[in-house]
Amino acid sequence: MANNLQTIQAMCLLLCSGATGRAQDPPTAEPERWNLFWQATSIGQAHGAFPAPYSGPYSLVAHPEKDVSLTTTLFAAFRIEKNTTLVFDPEIAGGRGFSGVNGLANSSNGELPRVASATPKPYVARLYVTHDFGFGKRREAAEAEENQLAGDRPEVRYTVTVGRFTLTDFFDNNRYSHDPRSQFMGWGVMFNGAWDYPADVRGYTWGMVHEFHTRNWTFRYAGAAMPRVANGLRFDRRLFRNHGDVVEGEYRYMLAAHAGTLRGLHYRNHADAGAYSEATALAAKNGDRPDVTATRRNGTLKYGFGLNIEQELTKDLGVFGRLGWNDGKTESFAFTAIDNLVTAGVSLIGRQWHRAHDTVATELTSGGLAPEHAKYLAQGGYDFLIGDGHLRYGRETIWESYYNAELFPGFFAAFDLQHVTNPAYNQDRGPVWITSLRLHIEYGRK
């Protein structure tokens, strides 16, 4: 009788523990009520003299330059209730970029999106609320990290985020190339350079993001405010006419037991923007230099597409790539002046040489312009960050490599080298070598 009772008890324990041959839910992390993370990053850069028979007001200067940037950010997340989180990130940024952050479409320092000020200034980087609507009983673990609380989330969920953020928090992510504080620094490789994503001069916007997430698929849509003028600090309040929309589909898969992700992106921006062909036609009529700002009108459409892939080859080695394209007819307005690009790179963690927190990586990005855009610059027109007064067009190609080393827990130093061919798409100028030293500190508290 005792043996029978023990057998029954054992069977009950097996059933209650889910050991019935079916897949079990993954273990979940202990839920956090709040957490705080902090980072500080300083990047020192230098470039030498390079050949340049002529220069314009938005050119990379041909004589040697040395500049330093600094950012520091506090990441604060609070759980309002089980599936609702409030995020608040104050930030300070300062320093200088080469030539006032002008002269390169694929600019060299991602910590200075478009700000040329030397005085550090505090501002609110992010202030938003996000809520999960769950479907089904299965949940997945979430680890504590910047702007994310440890705990669990519904595996199948619809998430709404409302407030101030950067769209690159949600779209065009890539495991190997997305964060200029620890990975590649070039604008056109940290994000898809052909995506003119809605943002102010510091890279942030106000809007709403919708996400539907399943085990292998995620679909996203966002509507966000556009700046009032190109590279502006203030936003256009005529939201029914001028705004940005972006959609993305993400597919996560396993290839020979190694994780990979494929993302497809489409965007449509409506802004008080001008058209390059209209500017050149108007200049020919008036006999002066083309000025795209003279052709601005509300609701002007700019659209584009992007592909993004990352693939783990071994536990430590991965490859990635991006393709981007936009119509190129409308004024570059919010991010940078790249109409099409192709990027490919490789990243390796230093476990083989007993440096498990170090990374060495290299990539090549080639950006180009639409014919209307190149003609506008060749006739002396200016974008908000490039313009040599003339142009002998060629693709702007940048090879970038870095080694990022953890010197002690939470403190990293990186050496970065960039070689620029045809800066600002001009075969008459360059090539340019850019060296960078990056120091990065990060700290987290739960």
C-alpha positions in Angstrom: 0.0 0.0 0.0 2.8 2.4 0.9 4.5 1.6 -2.4 1.3 2.4 -4.3 0.9 5.8 -2.5 4.5 6.7 -3.4 3.9 5.8 -7.0 0.7 8.0 -7.1 2.6 10.9 -5.4 5.4 10.6 -8.0 3.0 10.7 -10.9 1.3 13.8 -9.4 4.6 15.6 -9.1 5.5 14.7 -12.7 2.1 16.0 -14.0 2.3 19.2 -11.9 5.8 19.9 -13.1 4.8 19.6 -16.7 7.0 16.5 -17.4 4.4 15.0 -19.8 6.5 15.0 -23.0 5.2 18.5 -23.9 7.5 21.6 -24.2 7.7 23.6 -21.0 7.6 27.3 -20.7 11.0 28.9 -20.4 12.1 30.0 -16.9 11.3 33.6 -16.1 13.5 36.2 -14.5 12.5 37.7 -11.1 10.3 40.8 -11.9 11.8 44.2 -11.2 9.8 47.2 -9.9 12.5 49.6 -11.3 16.1 49.8 -12.4 18.6 52.4 -13.2 21.5 52.3 -15.8 24.0 54.9 -16.6 26.5 55.5 -19.4 29.1 58.0 -20.4 31.0 58.0 -23.7 33.7 60.2 -25.0 35.1 60.0 -28.5 38.3 61.7 -29.7 38.8 61.9 -33.4 41.4 63.1 -35.8 41.9 63.3 -39.6 44.9 64.5 -41.5 45.2 66.7 -44.6 43.9 65.4 -47.8 43.8 66.5 -51.5 40.9 69.0 -52.2 41.2 71.5 -55.1 38.1 73.4 -53.9 35.8 73.5 -50.8 32.4 74.8 -50.0 30.6 76.0 -46.8 29.5 72.4 -46.0 32.7 70.6 -46.9 34.9 68.6 -44.7 37.9 70.9 -44.3 41.1 69.7 -46.0 43.5 70.6 -43.2 44.0 68.4 -40.1 41.3 68.4 -37.4 41.0 67.0 -33.9 37.7 67.0 -32.0 36.1 65.4 -29.0 32.5 64.6 -28.1 30.9 63.6 -24.8 27.5 62.1 -23.9 26.2 60.8 -20.6 22.7 59.3 -20.1 20.7 58.0 -17.2 18.3 55.2 -18.1 15.4 54.9 -15.6 12.6 52.4 -15.9 9.6 51.9 -13.6 6.9 49.2 -13.5 3.5 50.9 -13.2 1.7 47.6 -13.2 2.5 44.1 -14.5 2.5 44.8 -18.2 3.1 48.6 -18.1 6.5 50.4 -17.9 7.5 54.1 -17.7 10.8 55.1 -19.2 12.6 58.3 -18.4 16.1 59.1 -19.9 17.7 62.5 -19.2 20.9 63.0 -21.2 23.7 65.5 -21.6 25.7 65.9 -24.9 28.4 68.2 -26.0 31.6 68.4 -28.0 32.4 69.1 -31.6 32.4 67.1 -34.8 34.6 67.5 -37.8 33.8 70.7 -39.7 30.7 71.4 -37.7 29.4 67.8 -38.4 29.5 68.6 -42.1 31.3 67.2 -45.2 30.4 63.5 -44.9 27.1 61.9 -45.7 28.1 58.8 -43.7 29.4 60.9 -40.9 32.1 59.4 -38.6 30.8 59.9 -35.1 27.4 58.4 -34.2 27.5 60.1 -30.8 27.0 63.5 -32.5 23.9 62.9 -34.7 23.8 66.5 -36.0 24.8 68.7 -33.1 27.8 70.9 -33.6 27.7 72.7 -30.2 30.8 72.5 -28.0 28.8 73.3 -24.8 27.3 70.2 -23.0 23.6 70.7 -22.7 21.0 68.6 -20.7 17.8 67.5 -22.3 15.2 64.8 -22.1 16.1 62.0 -24.5 13.3 59.6 -23.8 10.0 59.8 -21.9 7.5 57.2 -22.8 5.0 54.6 -21.5 4.8 51.1 -23.0 2.1 48.5 -22.4 1.8 44.8 -23.4 -1.5 43.2 -24.3 -0.9 39.5 -23.9 -2.5 36.6 -25.8 -2.3 33.0 -24.5 -0.5 31.7 -21.4 3.0 31.3 -22.6 5.5 34.0 -21.4 9.1 34.6 -22.2 11.9 35.9 -20.0 13.2 39.5 -20.2 16.6 40.4 -18.8 17.4 43.7 -17.0 19.0 46.2 -19.4 18.7 49.8 -20.4 15.0 50.8 -20.6 13.9 47.2 -19.9 12.9 45.6 -16.6 13.7 42.0 -15.7 10.7 39.7 -15.4 8.6 38.1 -18.1 6.4 39.2 -21.0 3.7 37.4 -22.9 5.3 35.5 -25.8 2.4 36.5 -28.1 1.7 40.2 -27.5 0.6 43.5 -28.9 2.6 46.4 -27.5 1.8 50.1 -27.6 4.5 52.7 -26.8 3.6 56.4 -26.6 5.9 59.4 -25.9 9.4 60.7 -26.8 12.0 58.3 -28.1 14.2 57.6 -31.1 12.7 55.3 -33.7 16.0 53.4 -33.9 15.1 52.1 -30.4 12.5 49.9 -32.1 13.4 49.7 -35.9 16.4 48.5 -37.9 18.1 46.8 -35.0 21.1 44.6 -35.6 23.1 42.5 -33.2 26.4 43.5 -34.8 25.9 47.1 -35.8 23.5 49.3 -34.0 25.2 51.1 -31.1 28.0 53.7 -31.7 29.0 53.5 -28.0 30.2 49.9 -28.4 30.2 49.0 -32.1 30.7 50.9 -35.4 30.5 54.7 -35.2 29.5 55.7 -38.8 26.0 57.0 -39.3 25.4 54.9 -42.4 26.3 51.7 -40.7 24.9 52.1 -37.1 21.5 52.5 -38.8 20.3 52.2 -42.4 21.7 55.5 -43.9 19.0 55.6 -46.6 16.2 55.7 -43.9 15.5 59.4 -43.4 14.0 58.6 -40.0 11.9 61.3 -38.3 13.9 63.1 -35.6 15.0 66.4 -34.3 18.6 67.6 -34.5 19.5 65.3 -31.5 17.9 62.2 -33.1 14.6 62.0 -31.0 11.0 62.5 -31.8 7.5 62.2 -30.4 5.1 59.5 -31.5 3.5 56.1 -31.1 4.8 52.6 -31.9 2.7 49.5 -32.3 4.3 46.0 -32.2 2.8 42.5 -32.7 5.2 39.9 -31.4 5.2 36.1 -31.8 7.9 33.5 -31.2 9.5 33.9 -34.6 7.9 37.0 -36.1 7.4 40.7 -35.1 5.5 43.4 -37.0 5.9 47.0 -36.2 4.3 50.3 -37.2 5.1 53.8 -35.9 3.8 57.3 -36.6 6.1 60.1 -35.5 6.6 63.9 -35.7 8.8 65.4 -38.4 11.1 68.5 -37.7 9.7 71.8 -38.8 12.8 72.4 -41.0 15.6 70.1 -42.2 17.8 69.2 -39.2 15.7 71.3 -36.9 15.2 71.2 -33.2 11.4 72.1 -33.2 8.7 69.8 -34.5 6.1 70.5 -37.1 2.7 70.5 -35.3 0.7 70.1 -38.6 0.6 66.3 -37.9 -2.2 65.5 -40.2 -0.2 66.8 -43.1 3.5 66.5 -42.0 4.5 63.3 -40.2 6.5 60.2 -40.7 5.3 56.6 -41.0 7.5 53.4 -40.8 6.6 49.7 -40.9 8.9 46.8 -40.4 8.6 43.0 -40.5 11.2 40.9 -38.6 11.7 37.1 -38.9 13.9 35.2 -36.5 15.2 31.8 -37.5 17.9 29.1 -36.8 20.4 28.1 -39.5 22.5 25.0 -38.6 21.8 25.8 -34.9 22.9 29.4 -35.2 20.5 32.3 -34.8 19.7 34.7 -37.6 17.3 37.6 -38.2 15.9 39.2 -41.4 14.2 42.6 -41.3 12.4 44.5 -44.0 11.5 48.2 -43.6 9.4 50.7 -45.5 9.0 54.4 -44.6 7.0 57.4 -45.9 7.7 60.9 -44.7 5.5 64.0 -45.3 7.3 67.2 -44.6 7.6 70.9 -45.5 10.4 69.9 -47.9 11.8 70.8 -51.3 12.6 68.9 -54.5 16.0 68.8 -56.1 14.8 68.8 -59.7 12.6 71.8 -59.1 15.5 73.7 -57.4 17.8 73.1 -60.4 15.1 74.2 -62.9 14.4 77.3 -60.9 18.1 78.1 -60.7 18.5 77.7 -64.5 15.6 80.1 -65.0 17.0 82.7 -62.6 20.6 82.2 -63.4 21.8 81.6 -59.9 22.8 78.7 -57.5 20.1 76.1 -56.9 18.5 76.2 -53.4 16.2 73.4 -52.5 14.7 75.3 -49.6 13.1 77.7 -52.1 10.9 74.9 -53.3 9.6 73.7 -50.0 5.9 72.9 -49.6 3.8 71.1 -47.0 3.1 67.5 -47.4 6.0 66.7 -49.7 6.4 62.9 -49.8 9.7 61.0 -49.4 9.7 57.2 -49.2 12.1 54.3 -49.1 12.9 50.7 -48.3 15.5 48.8 -46.3 16.7 45.3 -45.8 18.7 44.2 -42.8 20.2 40.8 -42.0 22.3 39.3 -39.2 23.6 35.8 -39.0 25.6 34.0 -36.3 28.2 31.7 -37.8 29.7 30.4 -34.6 29.1 31.3 -30.9 31.6 34.2 -31.3 31.5 35.0 -35.0 28.8 36.8 -36.9 28.1 38.6 -40.2 25.6 41.3 -41.1 24.5 43.4 -44.0 22.1 46.2 -45.0 20.5 47.4 -48.2 18.8 50.8 -48.4 17.0 52.9 -51.0 14.9 56.1 -51.1 13.4 58.0 -54.0 16.2 60.6 -53.8 14.1 63.3 -55.4 13.1 65.1 -52.2 15.3 67.1 -49.8 17.3 65.1 -47.3 15.5 66.3 -44.2 15.9 64.4 -40.9 18.9 62.0 -40.9 21.5 62.3 -43.6 22.0 62.7 -47.4 22.2 59.0 -48.5 19.8 57.9 -51.2 21.0 54.3 -51.6 23.5 52.1 -49.8 25.0 48.7 -49.3 26.7 47.5 -46.1 28.5 44.2 -45.3 30.5 43.4 -42.2 31.8 40.8 -39.8 32.2 40.8 -36.0 34.2 38.5 -33.7 34.2 38.2 -29.9 37.6 37.7 -28.4 37.0 34.5 -26.5 39.6 32.6 -28.5 42.4 34.9 -27.1 40.8 34.8 -23.6 39.1 38.2 -24.0 35.4 37.2 -23.8 34.2 40.8 -23.5 36.3 42.2 -26.3 35.1 42.6 -29.9 37.0 43.1 -33.2 34.9 44.0 -36.3 35.2 45.4 -39.8 32.7 46.6 -42.4 32.4 48.3 -45.8 29.6 50.8 -46.6 29.0 52.3 -50.0 26.5 55.2 -50.3 25.1 56.8 -53.4 22.8 59.6 -54.7 19.9 59.7 -57.1 20.7 61.5 -60.4 18.5 64.5 -59.4 20.3 64.9 -56.1 23.8 64.6 -57.7 22.9 67.2 -60.3 21.7 69.6 -57.7 25.0 69.3 -55.8 27.1 69.5 -59.0 25.5 72.8 -59.9 26.4 74.3 -56.5 23.5 73.4 -54.3 23.7 72.6 -50.6 22.1 70.0 -48.3 22.0 70.7 -44.6 25.3 68.8 -44.1 27.1 68.4 -47.5 27.9 70.8 -50.3 31.3 71.5 -51.8 30.0 74.1 -54.3 30.7 71.7 -57.2 30.7 67.9 -57.6 32.3 65.2 -59.7 30.1 62.4 -58.6 31.3 59.2 -57.2 30.0 56.8 -54.5 31.0 57.7 -51.0 32.6 54.5 -49.7 33.8 54.0 -46.1 35.7 51.1 -44.7 35.6 51.0 -40.9 37.2 48.7 -38.4 37.4 48.7 -34.6 38.7 46.8 -31.6 36.6 47.3 -28.4 38.3 46.1 -25.2 36.9 45.8 -21.7 39.7 47.2 -19.5 37.8 46.4 -16.3 34.2 45.6 -15.5 32.0 48.3 -17.0 34.8 50.3 -18.6 35.7 49.9 -22.3 38.2 51.5 -24.7 38.0 51.2 -28.4 40.3 52.1 -31.3 38.5 52.8 -34.6 39.9 53.4 -38.0 37.9 54.7 -41.0 39.0 55.2 -44.6 36.8 57.5 -46.7 36.8 57.5 -50.5 35.0 60.3 -52.3 33.8 62.3 -49.2 30.4 63.8 -49.8 30.3 61.9 -53.2 33.1 64.0 -54.7 35.8 62.3 -56.6 37.8 65.6 -56.6 38.3 65.4 -52.8 40.0 62.8 -50.6 40.6 60.1 -49.7 40.6 60.7 -45.9 41.8 58.6 -43.0 40.0 59.1 -39.7 41.2 57.7 -36.4 39.1 57.5 -33.2 39.6 56.6 -29.6 36.4 55.9 -27.7 36.1 55.5 -23.9 32.8 54.1 -22.6 31.6 53.5 -19.0 28.3 51.7 -18.1 26.8 50.9 -14.8 23.5 49.3 -13.8 21.5 49.2 -10.5 18.3 47.3 -9.7 
